[in-house]
Amino acid sequence: MTIGARVIKTGLAVAIALWVGTLVGLDSPLIAAIAAIFTIQPSIYRSWMQVLEQVQSNVLGAIIAIAAVWLLGNTPVFVGFVCICVILLCIRLKTEETIALTLVTVVVIMEAQGQGWNLAFDRLAAILTGMVAAFAVNVAIAPPRHRNRFMKQVEEVQALLSRLLRTVVSNELKENVYREEQNRLRSRLRKLDEFYELFAEERVFRKNSRLKRVRLLVVYKGMLTALERGNTLIDAVEDHYWAVSTSKSWNQLIDRHIESLCGYHEQLLWKWEGKMKPGASAAAPPPEASMLLTEMIGERTDEDLTARARLFVITSAVYTYEERLRRLDKLIERWLHREEELEPVDEAKK
């Protein structure tokens, strides 16, 4: 079991919220701790948005709770009715993530008879204390490094994708092992997409850094798309390859071509990480390979149009995967070339 930075930061934020709440004399520091738990997010940007949404929702919740006690009372039925109204209001304001903490505020205020605005201010102060403590911890203590995490995930997913692609035609893996690996690949791709969204959400205020980050996002999107196209190729082979009879020469050709695409993909990541020698380029497969696959399908003399259509689907998936890899190669080349041009400028500034 691995204890991540977010787990540690959550515990630290709760401790600080309780300590600060006790120090400033809040009636219920526990509310501050609860607010800190909800505010810790996987990115600084999301933490900031959570703070803004929590303040908005809890202020409205406190006002509604006080007004409801004054107009309707605080019987269990009315408390439940007000909670329903607050949930609908949060959904209307598109702040669904703040519902839990807002309901805590509403119930605490409505259950405290006769204390009114004083209690409301105390609860809001506690919530604000917890949110500030959590946000400060998230920024100051091990801020999220989405770029490093994203690239680590890309390498792991590419290795898993390569293993499946190299065996999808030859059918060398056991069925249960293959299914487990395939499920892992799909799960990792979903997680990788989440990492990309987290990195894309982060805000950069310097213009030069912002432009550089936009270009970096384009490269990362290319990496993500290439992996997704590789997974699509696996699905195409699974759905159509085994449903038709193919010649031995065609089988050998597509197996070799997929093997070359896997090597090409792997070398592109080596190039990005600076592991290849200066001047070396990733070994792209010859463009004629995909065309030859199509020509061999066209030469089939059988009259089964469905079988030919299935083979064209596989060939199309191969071509799409190859096209995304070539596109990624160009993106990486442009990025590295631009970085080389900027290095003398940075050295001159120093």
NORDAPE-V129738 format. One record per residue. RES is the residue in one small letter. OMEGA is omega as a letter, one per 20 degrees, with the letter a starting at -180 (none if undefined). Layout:
RES&OMEGA + RES&OMEGA
This chain:
m&a + t&r + i&a + g&a + a&a + r&r + v&a + i&a + k&r + t&r + g&r + l&r + a&r + v&a + a&r + i&r + a&r + l&a + w&r + v&r + g&r + t&a + l&a + v&r + g&r + l&r + d&a + s&r + p&r + l&r + i&r + a&r + a&r + i&r + a&r + a&r + i&a + f&a + t&r + i&a + q&a + p&r + s&r + i&r + y&r + r&r + s&r + w&r + m&r + q&r + v&a + l&a + e&r + q&r + v&a + q&a + s&a + n&r + v&r + l&r + g&r + a&r + i&r + i&a + a&a + i&r + a&a + a&r + v&a + w&a + l&a + l&a + g&a + n&r + t&a + p&a + v&a + f&r + v&r + g&r + f&r + v&r + c&r + i&r + c&a + v&r + i&r + l&r + l&r + c&r + i&r + r&r + l&a + k&r + t&a + e&a + e&a + t&a + i&a + a&a + l&r + t&r + l&r + v&r + t&a + v&a + v&a + v&a + i&a + m&a + e&r + a&a + q&r + g&a + q&r + g&a + w&a + n&r + l&r + a&r + f&r + d&a + r&r + l&r + a&r + a&r + i&r + l&r + t&r + g&a + m&r + v&r + a&a + a&a + f&r + a&r + v&a + n&a + v&a + a&a + i&r + a&r + p&a + p&r + r&a + h&a + r&r + n&a + r&a + f&a + m&r + k&r + q&r + v&a + e&a + e&a + v&a + q&r + a&r + l&r + l&a + s&a + r&a + l&a + l&a + r&a + t&a + v&r + v&a + s&r + n&a + e&a + l&r + k&a + e&a + n&r + v&a + y&a + r&r + e&r + e&r + q&r + n&r + r&a + l&a + r&r + s&r + r&r + l&r + r&r + k&r + l&r + d&r + e&r + f&r + y&r + e&r + l&r + f&a + a&a + e&a + e&a + r&r + v&a + f&r + r&a + k&a + n&r + s&a + r&r + l&r + k&a + r&r + v&r + r&r + l&r + l&r + v&r + v&a + y&r + k&r + g&r + m&a + l&a + t&r + a&r + l&r + e&r + r&r + g&r + n&r + t&r + l&r + i&r + d&a + a&r + v&r + e&a + d&a + h&a + y&a + w&a + a&a + v&r + s&a + t&r + s&a + k&a + s&r + w&r + n&a + q&a + l&a + i&r + d&r + r&a + h&r + i&r + e&r + s&r + l&r + c&r + g&r + y&r + h&a + e&a + q&r + l&r + l&r + w&r + k&a + w&a + e&r + g&a + k&a + m&a + k&r + p&r + g&r + a&r + s&r + a&a + a&r + a&r + p&r + p&a + p&a + e&a + a&r + s&r + m&r + l&r + l&r + t&a + e&a + m&r + i&a + g&a + e&r + r&a + t&r + d&a + e&a + d&a + l&r + t&r + a&r + r&r + a&r + r&a + l&r + f&r + v&r + i&a + t&r + s&r + a&r + v&a + y&a + t&r + y&r + e&a + e&r + r&r + l&r + r&r + r&r + l&r + d&r + k&r + l&r + i&r + e&r + r&r + w&a + l&r + h&r + r&r + e&r + e&r + e&a + l&a + e&r + p&r + v&r + d&r + e&r + a&r + k&r + k&none
